[in-house]
Amino acid sequence: MGSELGPFQAVLRFSLEVAALVAWAMTGWHVASSTPGRLAGATVAVVAGATVWAVFRVPGDASASGGAPVPVPGPVRLALELVVLLGAA
């Protein structure tokens, strides 16, 4: 039950999520001027984006096996997805 994604949609969704995390890493890299700072910035940006993406979920979300570490309403989750995906753009 629920909205199962087909194989093409699942691969597309995964690719977009990875591309967003790569873009966040690039942003973190360009914020600092030294190499250690760039590595730290890229790491913090990726970890923050992935954490927000994974923790704040809608209860019963089929893509998360129904689990929600921090349950949020649908509009809040949509806003977080827009921040992660469009912010990366």
Backbone bond lengths (Angstrom), bond angles and torsions (degrees), N, CA, C in turn:
res aa  C-N    CA-C-N  psi(-1)  N-CA   C-N-CA  omega(-1)  CA-C   N-CA-C  phi
1 M - - - 1.444 - - 1.517 109.06 -
2 G 1.311 118.52 157.93 1.455 121.31 -177.48 1.509 109.94 102.66
3 S 1.297 115.78 -177.16 1.460 120.48 -178.55 1.523 109.14 -97.53
4 E 1.302 115.70 93.31 1.459 120.78 177.45 1.525 109.00 -78.22
5 L 1.317 115.97 137.57 1.452 120.92 177.92 1.517 109.69 -87.07
6 G 1.322 115.55 143.14 1.450 119.99 172.90 1.516 109.46 -73.49
7 P 1.337 117.61 169.45 1.467 120.13 -177.71 1.531 113.33 -59.31
8 F 1.319 117.46 -40.90 1.466 120.35 -179.43 1.524 110.69 -64.71
9 Q 1.337 116.34 -45.01 1.460 119.91 -179.49 1.523 111.17 -66.09
10 A 1.320 117.39 -37.00 1.465 120.31 179.27 1.528 110.82 -65.64
11 V 1.328 117.10 -42.80 1.469 120.80 178.56 1.523 110.08 -66.51
12 L 1.312 117.21 -41.41 1.467 121.03 178.64 1.525 110.56 -63.10
13 R 1.315 116.93 -45.05 1.469 120.71 179.67 1.527 110.67 -61.89
14 F 1.333 116.88 -46.49 1.464 120.96 179.15 1.526 110.41 -60.71
15 S 1.331 116.96 -43.36 1.471 121.02 -179.80 1.521 111.57 -62.15
16 L 1.327 116.93 -41.36 1.467 120.50 178.52 1.524 111.34 -66.04
17 E 1.327 117.00 -38.77 1.463 120.05 178.73 1.528 110.91 -66.18
18 V 1.324 117.30 -42.44 1.471 120.71 177.99 1.521 110.24 -65.23
19 A 1.334 117.43 -42.11 1.465 120.69 178.55 1.523 111.02 -61.93
20 A 1.338 117.10 -38.28 1.462 120.23 178.14 1.526 110.63 -64.52
21 L 1.324 117.34 -42.53 1.466 119.94 179.46 1.529 111.10 -66.79
22 V 1.318 117.35 -36.26 1.473 120.41 176.15 1.524 109.80 -64.33
23 A 1.330 116.67 -42.03 1.465 120.08 178.99 1.529 110.99 -64.39
24 W 1.339 117.49 -39.79 1.463 120.12 176.34 1.525 110.76 -63.95
25 A 1.334 116.77 -38.75 1.470 120.12 177.47 1.525 110.29 -62.83
26 M 1.321 117.01 -42.43 1.469 120.33 178.71 1.523 111.04 -63.29
27 T 1.329 116.58 -38.27 1.463 120.29 177.36 1.519 110.56 -63.73
28 G 1.325 116.31 -47.08 1.461 120.16 177.56 1.515 112.06 -61.08
29 W 1.319 117.39 -34.66 1.470 122.20 179.48 1.526 110.52 -66.65
30 H 1.329 117.30 -41.32 1.463 121.10 -175.40 1.524 114.30 -81.77
31 V 1.322 117.37 -10.53 1.464 120.30 -179.82 1.524 111.24 -72.67
32 A 1.322 117.12 -38.30 1.469 121.57 -176.82 1.522 110.55 -95.59
33 S 1.336 115.57 163.61 1.467 119.15 -178.39 1.529 113.10 -106.69
34 S 1.333 118.06 -21.78 1.466 119.73 179.87 1.528 109.49 -100.01
35 T 1.326 116.00 157.11 1.458 119.91 -178.84 1.528 112.74 -61.84
36 P 1.337 119.91 -46.34 1.469 117.67 177.37 1.527 112.45 -61.16
37 G 1.317 116.25 -38.90 1.463 120.47 177.72 1.512 111.67 -65.69
38 R 1.324 116.66 -37.46 1.464 120.50 178.31 1.518 111.12 -65.74
39 L 1.332 116.40 -42.91 1.467 119.43 178.30 1.525 110.75 -63.33
40 A 1.321 115.52 -42.75 1.462 119.62 178.76 1.526 110.69 -64.60
41 G 1.318 117.32 -44.16 1.463 121.15 179.79 1.515 112.43 -61.72
42 A 1.330 116.47 -43.69 1.462 120.64 178.88 1.520 110.62 -64.78
43 T 1.326 116.37 -42.69 1.463 120.47 -179.26 1.522 111.00 -64.99
44 V 1.321 116.95 -46.28 1.470 120.78 -179.48 1.528 110.43 -62.84
45 A 1.307 118.00 -41.61 1.464 120.99 -179.38 1.528 111.19 -63.22
46 V 1.323 117.27 -44.09 1.466 120.56 -179.58 1.522 111.08 -68.11
47 V 1.325 116.96 -45.24 1.463 120.12 -178.74 1.531 110.26 -64.38
48 A 1.327 117.65 -41.11 1.464 120.43 179.49 1.530 110.90 -64.40
49 G 1.327 116.78 -46.24 1.466 120.09 179.52 1.513 112.56 -62.85
50 A 1.327 116.74 -45.12 1.467 120.51 -179.82 1.521 111.29 -66.72
51 T 1.326 117.44 -36.48 1.462 120.82 -179.86 1.522 110.83 -67.00
52 V 1.313 116.58 -46.85 1.470 120.12 178.07 1.520 109.57 -59.52
53 W 1.331 116.78 -43.62 1.458 122.41 -178.10 1.531 111.05 -62.09
54 A 1.335 116.92 -40.50 1.464 121.09 -173.11 1.526 113.91 -86.49
55 V 1.314 117.98 -29.56 1.464 120.18 -171.16 1.526 112.45 -87.85
56 F 1.298 118.45 -44.77 1.459 121.74 -176.11 1.524 109.12 -88.34
57 R 1.331 116.25 101.69 1.459 122.31 -174.43 1.520 110.82 -127.78
58 V 1.313 115.05 159.09 1.458 121.79 173.38 1.525 107.55 -84.55
59 P 1.327 118.28 130.34 1.470 119.62 178.64 1.530 111.12 -57.09
60 G 1.323 115.96 135.66 1.459 121.05 179.50 1.518 114.28 82.63
61 D 1.323 118.27 10.04 1.464 122.25 179.78 1.529 109.38 -64.18
62 A 1.321 116.06 119.49 1.466 120.84 -177.06 1.523 111.62 -64.34
63 S 1.327 118.02 -30.39 1.462 120.05 -178.77 1.523 111.99 -73.90
64 A 1.330 117.67 -13.06 1.466 121.37 179.04 1.517 110.74 -114.65
65 S 1.305 116.87 24.66 1.469 122.77 -178.59 1.528 111.36 56.86
66 G 1.308 116.61 28.71 1.458 121.30 177.48 1.512 114.82 79.57
67 G 1.331 117.67 -6.46 1.454 120.98 -178.15 1.521 112.30 -85.37
68 A 1.307 116.06 147.20 1.460 121.60 177.61 1.522 108.18 -143.41
69 P 1.354 118.08 98.02 1.470 119.78 178.79 1.529 112.25 -54.65
70 V 1.332 116.30 -44.86 1.466 121.59 174.05 1.527 106.31 -126.51
71 P 1.342 116.93 100.32 1.463 119.34 -177.93 1.523 111.91 -68.77
72 V 1.321 115.58 133.97 1.463 121.82 177.41 1.528 108.36 -133.80
73 P 1.338 117.42 155.05 1.463 120.06 176.77 1.530 110.69 -67.38
74 G 1.311 116.12 159.91 1.459 122.38 -179.10 1.524 114.37 -53.10
75 P 1.346 119.39 -46.88 1.466 119.18 -179.63 1.531 113.57 -62.16
76 V 1.333 116.63 -33.59 1.470 119.90 177.75 1.522 109.68 -67.63
77 R 1.334 116.43 -43.71 1.475 120.22 178.52 1.521 110.24 -62.02
78 L 1.324 117.72 -42.10 1.463 121.08 178.68 1.523 110.44 -61.38
79 A 1.328 117.40 -42.08 1.456 120.65 178.48 1.534 110.84 -62.81
80 L 1.344 116.96 -41.22 1.470 120.00 177.98 1.524 111.08 -64.69
81 E 1.325 117.25 -40.50 1.470 120.37 178.11 1.523 110.08 -63.07
82 L 1.327 116.78 -41.27 1.467 119.50 178.64 1.526 111.15 -64.08
83 V 1.324 116.98 -40.32 1.472 120.20 178.59 1.524 110.19 -62.53
84 V 1.330 116.95 -46.34 1.464 120.56 -177.70 1.527 110.82 -67.50
85 L 1.314 117.25 -49.52 1.474 120.33 -174.78 1.530 112.97 -76.17
86 L 1.326 116.80 -49.53 1.473 119.12 -178.43 1.517 111.68 -75.85
87 G 1.332 116.95 -30.55 1.461 119.87 175.46 1.519 111.17 -63.67
88 A 1.312 116.66 -33.42 1.462 121.20 177.33 1.524 110.89 -68.64
89 A 1.314 115.53 -32.35 1.469 119.23 -179.32 1.509 110.32 -69.14
